[in-house]
Structure formats: structure tokens, C-alpha cells
Amino acid sequence: MKFNHILKFLLWSLLAAPLLLAACSDDEPDPVFQSQKLVRDVLVPEYLEMYAGQEFEIQGKGYLTGDVIRFADGQSTIDMPVAEAGPAYARFTVPEAIREAAYTLTLHRGEASQLLGRTIVRIVRNTDVPDKEGMNIKGMVYCGTEGLAGVWVSDGIAFTQTDQNGCYWLRSDKYHGYVFVCLPSGYQPEVTKAQPAFWASLYKDASHCEQHDFRLMRIDNDRHTLVVLTDVHLANRNSPLDYKQFADGFMKDAAAFAAANASSPIYGLNLGDLSWDGYWYKQSWALPECKDALAALPFPLFSTMGNHDNDPRVAGDFPAEAPYKQQMGPSYYSMNIGKVHYILLDDNVYLNPAANEDDRSYDKYVVPSQLDWLREDLSHVDKQTPIVVGMHCPVYTIGNLLGGFVLYRAFSDGGSSAGSSELAACFKGFKEVHLVSGHTHINRTMPLSANGVTGADYMIEHNIAAVCGTWWWTAQYAGNNICRDGSPDGYKVFEIDGGKLTWYYKGVGLEKNRQFRTYDMNAVKKYWASDAQIAAMGAKYPARLKDYDKVGENEVLINLWSYEPFGKEGWTVTVTENGRELETRSVWLRDPLHTVSYDAPRTAKSGAYTDSFASVESSHMLLVTASSPNSTLEISVTDKFGNTSTETMTRPKPFSNKAIQ
């Protein structure tokens, strides 16, 4: 992100004013000097919907009555004199000459002029909605020439429903600075550069009414595919540069995936940490740049924020969220796609009390006011409807208890926080709820209702590994991109047909049937005993030399990243040696490839690794003992939906940091 945009965020936060990001050209002057400009804090959306004769408002501070806003499309210009200049807007009448085109907008005041931005104009129906006493947000939800009745609209606190003509009115304190439509089933919003237009920024204070319309399009989405991605962490750093790895990896894979699955609509959920707050200012790279990196994504991407998507020079959760809300939209909201109700929540609470870039502390829970909104949202949903709830931080986690598995609450449960149990209880009485989360950079699939969690009849959490792998580090050391648990970088795919959901993890560059990696532990242990980088790691961290001391001779480790160690009914893992089936057992071990792709080379080069990036013992590891060091094993894994992955493992199987993904 260019440094000027960063200064905008800081300036706006200090003023505690509504954030109005200037959507101007890349050579926009630094906002420190905006006092010298004709108007400041301009917001020109990527598209404007208008009609001839409309009284239209454009956001910005410093307009004067009599100013002229010139629309130029490269062939002709249209001048629109400002009839009324408010404290944060200019109002003009749209002339008959307006047409659908891409325009450059320039403000003219006498001999002076100022570039405002660029936009695409779309001609729409007359959506004038009359004022209503006591209401300060109004608008219309429509498709073509038809107003849509019964659609819920919210400001993140209050709800209202459209009337028979598709009109809505809302009394709001405008706390969050936005309004959004809860998408009805069978419709989707306009999508520009992968960003869905289901929300609008508010630009007037609570004493004034403003209008925001939502144009939707009909689509048959009862059958659809959901791509859930998380933890992209773009920051214009590392080698190769992270955004280049992202473009060459995830973006190409997503394009190929969309092309191969084009028979039904595809939607994306981004679970946060798209950016990396520690580098917003150091690398001049923040949310606008991250959003640009997603522009070519071939499906709409609905996002929620992670802890690293907050402004690191601002103290406190609500002020630090402001840049995200301006760039990406609401921090929590809901929508209906087909027969499924989707909810995106914000479950990270930014602390950073000294507004220090080197602190960036946070907590993990859902604040009570958001829980109130959630309960109200759920009151509008039939309890037989499947629900998918996306958030950044996991609600639950799996722990190692004497080599077995135990479920722990991952949220804070004290004080005024809404802990894991309180969130889960919101879904009591619902038939089926899927929690999807990120943050950990590892894969964990955790049946909750089957393990004592009070909530929906069937409740499961999918804690999903990261698109960035290990923060984009392993490419420079080993030419791969893998996560802390050895999972390949990737995303989770949900295939939805009516009310039925199935799922699998999709590694970037890997086929659907590639769901595990095998290690000949004879080779791994030999590598541990002889490799110089492992020795350097052991000098700093002596216990790491014993990672595999308890692994016996002729054992094979299977890293099955989608495996569900709890409630594994329906999964079949078969390993045969010379036609004889071998017993598999669950173990807690680190993935060897990740250690030699990050932990060991990083320590050898820099003297230490970052603890939060290092390999972790994982719950989806299986161990099997072969009868000899050179037998061939036939390995077959079938998940609960009948998807099968196989490998003929010829042993001895070599091991190195160049092992395949």
C-alpha cells in the first residue's frame, strides 16, 4: 500500500471521523497536504448506479455550491453543477445525457480543478424512496425493475425488512458506518474485481437521512460450491515476494478450479489475515494492495477480518477496524446462498493499548453486542436450515492427552467476553452447523456435538490451513509452500446440493484425490542423524533432535491432513504389505518435511526460528509398522463421502527437503 493511504488511516483514526477513503488515481497527493486541495476524503465507488433526473450525492468534504463535477468518458464530457454542498457530500442532478460508460470524474472551481476518481456508471431504475419519520437510512433492494419484498437489511446492530415494493427504512446510530443487505436465496449482488456489492458506507451523521440501494441479480444457487480460504498474509516481502507466490500459486489454482467446476456457481469465503498489520507501514502494503491482488479471482469473495487486518498504529478494537470496514466492508454479516444460511463473524478483539506497531496484541472472542446481533439474525432462520459460520480464530481446538485426543475451548471465557460455549449455545435447536476458521495455519476437523458441545444437533468445526503456508517462508528454503502441520497450502472446498454439504481439503497444485503424504521413517531418522542443518537446529533446540526417538524401525508415517481423529466413523484407512493388512494407529508427531523446509534451515541461517512458525505435533498423523525396510506398501484412504486417495509406496523411500508436496 502506498504510504499516503496509510497516513489516511492514521489521520482519520485520530480525528475519530467517518472514514472516507479517497478512491483517486495512484498519484493521489499525500493526505497530509489535503488541506491544500479543493475537497478532501473523497469516495468514488468503482461503479455508480444512477438515472436521469436523479438527485445524486457524492462523498467528500469541502464542496461548494456552484462547483462543477465533470464526467469524461474519453469521447465526451458531461458537467454536473453542485446544487447543494453538505458537510461531507455534494448533490447534483443527473442529466439526460448520462449513459453507461467508464468515466473520469474531475472537480472544477473556476480555474482550479481536482481529479476525484474513476468509476463505471450503470443506468438503473428510479429508486427514489420517500423519507419516513425517525428513519435515517433508507433504500431499495431490487432486481431489474422489480423491488424485492421481505429482504433483511442491517447496520450491524438493528434489522429491518423490505416492504412489498422492495423499500426499506432503518433507524440507526450509524455506529459501524455501513449498511448491508442479507442476501436472499436465489440472488447475488454485483461483483467488481471479486468484491461483492452487498454493503455501502454511510457518510452522513445520525441526524441526517441517506439512501443506499442494492441491485441484485437472479441466480440458481441451490447447488453451489464454496471455496474457503484463510491467512494469505500479503506484505510485499520474502523471497520470492509473497504476492508473486500468491499469484503463481493460489490464484492460478483457483482459476483452474473455477474453470473445472463451472457447472454451478462458486463463492469464496476469506476468513481473515488477508494482510499483515506488522508490514502495513514498514512495507507500504496493506488492505488496498491485498484487495488488488485478489482482483482476478473468478468468483465473488465474501470476507471477514483477522487479527492482522487491524491498523497497528491505532489502539483498541473498534478504531483499529476502521480501515478494514472502509476497504472490505462489514466485519460481521449474514447471507443466504441456496438452501444454506451463511454468517461471517469477527472473533478477534484488537488490544494494542499503546498503538504500537510492535505490540499488536489481541484477544479471541465475540463481543456481546455482536452476539446480540447474531441471536437476532438466527431468529429469522428456520432451524432446519444448514448454517455455515465463518470467523478467523478457531472456537475449539484439539489437544494431546496422554497420546489421545481431547477437545478444548479456544476462546477466552472470562470477563465480558463471549466464550466458546456461549457462542455454540446460540445454535441450540438448529439441525446442522459448520464452523469454519483459520488463524492456526494447520488443519483440524473437530466434530463438536459428538464430543459434548451444547449447540446444534450436528455441529462441527473445520479449522483450515493457510494459503500462505508458513507465512511464505518455505519456498526460499525448500521450493515448496507447506503449513506448520505439513499440510500443503490450500483451501477447503464445500460442495452443496440443496441442504446437503460435503467437503475436502484442496492443496494448491494438487488434485482432489491427493490427501496425504507418506514418510519412510527409516530414511527420516537417518536424515536427522546426519544433516548439518538438523544439527544446527539441535544445537539451539536440543529436544528437537529427539523428534522421532520413539519411532521404531521400519515404520511409516502418514500425514492425512483432512482426517477427523474424533468421530472418524466413515473413514477407511487401509495399508497392506504383500497382501497382508497392517494396523494403523494415531500418533502426535511433527511433519518431517516442514521441519526441513523451515525450522532447520531457518535456524542454520539465522540462529533461531520463529516459534509461532515452527512445526507442530499434529492430530492427523498415522503410524504403521512394516515387516522389512524394503517392502512395498499399498495405501488407500477413503473419506466419509467416498472420495479415495491411494499411493503405492516403494521402500526404501528417500527423504530430503526437496521431497514432493
N, C-alpha and C positions, 0 to 999 in steps of 0.2 A: 504494500500500500504506500502511495506517495506520502511524504511526511506532512504535506498540507492537510490531508484528510485526517491524520492523527491529531493534529492540532485542533481541528474542528471538534473532535470528540472531547478533548480536554477543555476547550473553551466553553462548549455547551454544558458540560457537566458542572463546571464551576459556576456558571450562571444559573444552573438549575432550571433552564428554559426548555421548552419542547424542542426536540432535535429535528432540524430540518436540513438534511444533507444537500449540499449544492450538487445537483446532477449536471455538472457542466463538463466542458471538454477536459482532456488530460492536462492541458496547460492552465487550468484554473489557478488564479493567484492565491498565495498563502492567505488563509483566513485572518491572520494577524493584521493584514492590511485591508480587511473587508470594510473598515470604516471609510476608506477612500473610494469605495465602489458606490454605484448608484443604488443597488439593492443588495441585500445580504441574505444568507440562509435560504437560498432558492431551492425549491424541489420541483424538478421537471420529470415526471414519471417516464418510463420507457415507452408508454403509449398513453394517449389521451382519448377518451370517448366523449364525443360532443355532437351537437346537431345545430343546424342553422336557427338563429333566433334565441339560442340558449344564453342565459346569464351565467357565464363561466368564471370560475375563480382559479387563480394560480398562486402558489405559495411563495412567500418571500417577505422580507422586511425592508421598508424604505421606498415602496412605490409611491408615486404622486399622481393625483388626478390629472389627466392630460398626457401622461406618459403614453407612448405607443409601443405595443408589443408586436413585432413584425415576424410573421411566419413565412419562411422562404423554403421552397422545395426544389430549387435548382432551375426551375423553369419560370416561376412567377413568385411574386410576394403579395402577402395579404396583411394589411395593417389593422390592428385592433386597438383602438384608443381605450385607455383605462378610464372607466366611468366612475369607479369608486375605489379608493385606496384605503384598505384597512390596516391594522397594526401588523398583520402577518399575511396579507393577501392583496391581490389586485383583481378587480372584477371588470369584465368586459363582455360585450355582446358578440356572439359568434356570427359572422356574416354569411350571407348566402353563398359566397364564393368558396367556402371551405370544402375540401374534398379529401378523400382518403389518400394519404401520402406520407412520406417521411419528411419532416420539417426541421429546420434550424430556427430556434427562437432567439431574437435579439431585442433588447430593450433600447428604445430611443428617447432621449430627453434633450430637445434642442439639438445642439451639435454633438452632444455626448452619446455614447452607446455602450452597451454591455452584452456580451454573449450570455444567455441564460441556460441554454442546453439544447439537446436534440431529442426528438420524440417521433412517434408514429401516430398519426391521427386516424381514428376509426369513427365513422359516422354511425350513430345509433339512434334508437327511437327517443322521442321526447319522454324523459323520465322525471319531469318536474313533479315533486311531491310537496303537497301543501304543508305548512307548519302546523304543529299541534301543541297546544298549551302544555308547558312544562317539559317538553322534549327538546333535547339539544343535539341529537344525531338522528338523521332520517335518511331514507334512500329507497331504492327499489332493487329487488332481486328478480331477474328476468332471463328469458331465453328467447331469442329472436324478438318477436313482437308480443310475446306472452309473459305477463307477470306470474311469478311462481308463488303460490299460496302455501302457508304452513311451514316456511323455512325458518330455522332458528338463526338468530344473529346475536352476537355478544361483543362486549368490550373487555372481556376477561373478568368481569365481576357480575354484571347484570345480563339477563337474556330478554329477548323479545322475539315475536314470531310475525312473519309477514302476513298481511291480510289477503283477502280474495284477489286483490289486484297486484299482489307482489310487493306492496309498500310496507315499510317498517318505520317505527319511531322508537327511540330509546332515550331514557333519561340517564345520563352518565356524568360522573365526576371527572371523566377523561384521565383517570389516574395513569393508565398504561400508555395512553397516546395513540391508540389504534382501535379499529372496529373490524370484525371479521364475520364472514358467513360460515355457518356449519354446513358444509356441502351436503345437499340431499342426494340420496342414492339415484343413480342414473344420470348424473350431471357431473361436469367438471369445469373448472374455470379456464380463462385464457392462460396460456403458458408462454412466457418470454424467456428465452435462454435458460430453460429448465425451471424457472421460478413461477409457481402458480399464483395468480392474482386473486386470492380469496380474502385479502385483507387490505386495509387502507390506513394511512397515517392520518391522525387528527391534527389540525393546525389552528383551531380556534380554542379560546378558553371556554370553560364550562358555562359561562354566561351567554354564549352565542351558539346558535344552531348552525350545523353544517351538514351537507348532503354527500353521501357516498353510496354509489350504486355498484351492483355486482352482476356482470353479464356471465351467464353460464351457457354451456353447450350440452346438448343431449349426447349420451354415450351409453352403450350397453356394456356395463361393467360388472354384471353379476358374476361373470367368470373373468378373473384378472390375476396378474402376477405382481407380487410385491418384492422389491429389492431393498433389503435393509442394510445400510452401510453405516459405519461409525469410525471416529478417530482418524481423520485424514491428516490433521496436523501440518498443514502447509505453512511454511515460514521462510521460503527463499533461502534455504541453507542446505548443508550436507553435500555429499558428492557420490553420485550425480545429484544435482539440485532436486529437492523434493518434488517441486511441481513438474519437473521433466519426468521423474519416475512415475508420478501420478498420471501424467498424460500418456506415457508409453505403456503403463500397466493397467490400472483400473479403468481409465477412460476408454481405451481400446477394447478391453474385455467387455465393458458394459455395452459398447456399440455392437459388438459381435453377439452378445447375449440378446439384446433387443431385436436384432435382425433375425435371429433364430427362433424367437418366441413372439413373433408379431401377430399371431392369430388372435390374441386378446390383449386388452390394454395392460400396460405396465406402469406401475407407480413406484416411486422411491421414497424411503424414509431415511433421513440423515439424523442420526442420534447424537450429534454434537461433537465438539472439538474439531470442527472444520478448520479452525485457525489455531494458533499457538500464541497465547497472550504474551508470553515472555519475549516474543520477537516482533510484536506489532511496531514498536518504536525502534528497536535495535536493527531490524532488517527492513523497515518501512514496508511491512507486509501484513495486512490484517484482513478484515472481512470482505471489503470490496474486491481485493485481489483474489481471495479464495473463491468468492462467488463467480468471478470471471473465469476461473479455472474449471468451473462446472458448466459453463455456458453451452458447450456442445453435447451435454448429456441428452440422450434421445428419449427421455421420459420426464414427466414432472417430478420434482423433488420437494417433498414436504420436510421441513427441518424443525428440530428443537435444539436448544443450546447446551453446550457442555461447559465445564468449569473454565476451560481455556478460551472460551468465546466472550469473556468479560474484559472490560477495559482495565488494564493493570495499573493505570495511574489514577484510579478512582477508588475510594473507599466505600464499602457497603454494597450489598447485593443489588438493590433497585437502581441506584445511579450507575453502577458498572454495567448493567444490562442495556443501557440506552443505545449504544452503537449497534448492538445486535438487533434490537427492535426496529431501528431505522433501516438497517440493511436487509435483514432476513425476515422480519415480521414478528408475529406474536410468539411469546416464549411458551405459551400453552394454549391449546385449542382442540377442537374435535371436528370430525367429518365422517360422512358415510360413503363408502365405496362398495357398490354392490350390496350384498347382504351383511356386510361387516361394518361395525362401528369402530372408528379409529380415534384414539386420543393421544395427543402429544403433551407431555408434562415436562416441567422444569424442576428437577430434583437436586440441583446443586445451589447452594447458598454461598455466594461470594463474600468473604470477610475482608481480607486485605486492609486492616484497620488504619494503617499509616499511608495508604495509597502508594505502596512501594512496589515497584516492578519486580523486586527480588523476593517479595513475600508471596503474594497471590494465593493466600490461604483461602480455604473454603470448607463448607460442611456439606453433608449429604442428607437431605430430607425434603419433603414437600411442605411448604409453609401453610399454616392453617387457612389463610384466605383462598389459596389455590385449591385446597381440599374442599372448601365450601362450594367453589365453582364446580369442581368435579362431581360432587354429590348432586348438584342441580342438573348438570349435564346428563348424568346417568338416569335421573328421574324421567327424562324424555325418551329413554331407550327401553324397548321390550327386553325382558330378562332372558329370552330365548336367543337373542341376537349375539353372535360371536363378537368378542371385543379384543382388539389389539391395542396395547398401551405402550407407547414408546417413550423412553427417557434416557438420559445419559448414564447416570450412575446405577449400578445394579441394586435391586431391592434386597436380594438374598445372595448368599454365597455358599460354596461347598468347602468344608474343612476336613482335614485328615484327623480322624480319631482312631488311634491305635491301628493304623493301616486301613481303616474303613472310611465310611463317608458320613458326615453329619451336616445338617443344614443350619446355617447361621443367618441372623438378620444383619443386613449390611448398612442400614440407615442408623442415624442417631435416634435414640428413643427418649431422650431426656428433655427437660425444659419445655418450651413451647413447640418443639418440633413434632412433625407428623412422622412417626416411625414406620418401619416396615409393616408391622402388624396393623397399624391404623390405616395405612393405605390399602392393604389387602382386604380389610374388612369392608371397605367401600363397595366391593364387588359381591358381597354376600347375596345369595339368591340368584346370581347370574349363572347361566349354564356353562359357558366356556370363556376363559380369559387368558390371553397370552401377553405376558410382559416381555418386552424386548429392550435390551440395554447394552451399553458399551463400556467405555472407560478403562477396563482392565487389560485390554489387548490380549485376551485369551478367550477360548471357547468353553462355555459351561452351559449345559442344558439341564434344568432343575425342575422336575415335577414338584409343585408346591402343595397342592391339595392332598396328594398321596402321602405327604410327609408332615401332616399336622398343621398346615397353614389354614387358618379360617378365612375363607373368602368365597370365590366362585366354586361351583360343583367340580369343575375341572379347571385347574389353574397351573400354569407352567411359566417359568422364566427362561428366556433364551438370552444369555449373556454372550455377546458376539465379539469375535476377534476383530482386529483393526485393519483398515485399508492400508495404513502406513506401516504395518508390521511392527517393528521395533523402532518407531519414530524415524524411519527411513535410513537406519544405520547399516543394516546387514549387507546392503548392496555393495558398499565400498570394500567390505572385508571378505565377502564370500560370493558376491554376484547373485544373491537371492533377495527375497523380501519375505521374512517369516516373523511370526509373533513370538511372544515370550514362552508360550507353551508348545512351540513348534508348529502351530497351525500356519498354513500359508496365508498371506494377506488375502483378503477376500470379503465376502458379504453373504448374508443369509437370504435365501430365496423361499418365499411362501407362494405356493400355488393354491389359489382359492377358486372353488367351483361352488357357487351358491353359498351355503353355510359350512362347507367342508374345507378344512385347511390341512395341507401337507407341507413339509419343509425339508430343506437340506442346506448344507454349507457349500458355497461355490468358491473355490480358490481361484484367484486371478491367474489366467493362463491354463487352468486345469479344467478337465471335463467333469460333468456331474458325477460320473462314476469313479472319480478319484477322491477317496475319502479317508485314506490312511497312508502312513509311511512306515516302513519296517527297518529295523536295525539288527544286524548280526552283532550281538554284544561281545562276542569274542574279538571282533575287529575293533569295536569301540574301546574296550578295555586296553587293548594293545596300543591304540592311539593315545589314550590317557597316560599310559606309562612312558611314551617315547616322544611326544610332540613338545617342541620348545615353547610354544605359546601356552599350552596347558601347564607346563612347568612354571612359566611366569605368573599365570593366574594362581597357581598353587602357592607360590611364594607370598603373594598378597593375601590370599584366602585359602589357608591350608585345608580347611574342611572340604573344599571343592575337589581335592584330589581323591576324595572318598565317595564321590557321587554314585559310583556303581560298585562299591566294595561288596555289597550284599547280593549282587547279581552273580549267579553261578555260571559254570561252564556250559557252553552250547545253548545258551538262552537267546531268545529273540524277543525284541521289544516292538510292540505295535502301537503307534500313536494314531488313535482313531478319533479325530477331532470333533466329530458330530455325536459321538457316543453319549448315551444317557446312563451314567453309572447308577443313579436312582431310577427305579421303575423301568428297568431295561427290558421289560416284557415286550416281545415283538421283535427284538433284535436277535439276530443269529450270527455268531462268530464261529467259523469252523476252520481249524488248522489241521491238515493231515500231512503225515510223513510216511511215504511208501504205502499209502492206502490206510494207514492207522491214524485215527483221530487223536489229537493231543489236547490236553487240558489247558485252558487259558485261565489266567487269574488277574484281577485288577490290582494295580500297584500305584504308588505315588512316586514318580521319578521325573527328573528333568529330561527335556528333549536334547539329545546329544548334538544334533545339527545346530540348534540355536546357540548352544554354548560355544561351539567352534566358529559360529558366524558373528557373534557379538562379544560374549563375556571374555573369552580367552584373547582374541586379537585386540580388543579394546584395552584390556589390562596390559598386554605386552607393549602396546604403543604408548599409552598414557599413564600407566601406573595404577589404574583402578578403573572399574566400570561404574556406571550409574546404577545404584541398587534397584531403582524402580524400572530399569530397562532390562535387568538381568533375567536369566532363565528361572522359571518357577516349576516346582513339582506340580504335576497336573493330575486331574481326576479321570482323564480319558486315556490312560495308558494300560496296556495289557501285556502280560509276560507269558511266554510259552517255552517249555524246555524240549529241545530236540535230543535225539539219541546220539548224534555224532556232529562233528564240526563241519562236515561237507555234504550233508543230506539236503535234498530239495524239499521245500515246504510249499504246499498249496494252501493259500489263504483266501477265504471268502467271507465277506461281511454283507449281511442284508439288513437294512433298517426296517422299522415298523411299517413302512409304506411299500415294501417290496423292492426298493432300489438296491442293486447289488454291485459291490466293488470287489475285484479279485486281483491277486498277484501270484505268480509263480516265482518264488524266492529261491534263486540258485545260490547256494552257500559253498564256500565262504563268500560273503558279500562285502566288498570293500567299503571302507568308511573314510571320509575326509570332509573338509569344509566345502568341497565342491560337489558334495552329494546332491542328487536331484531333489527338487522340491517335493 
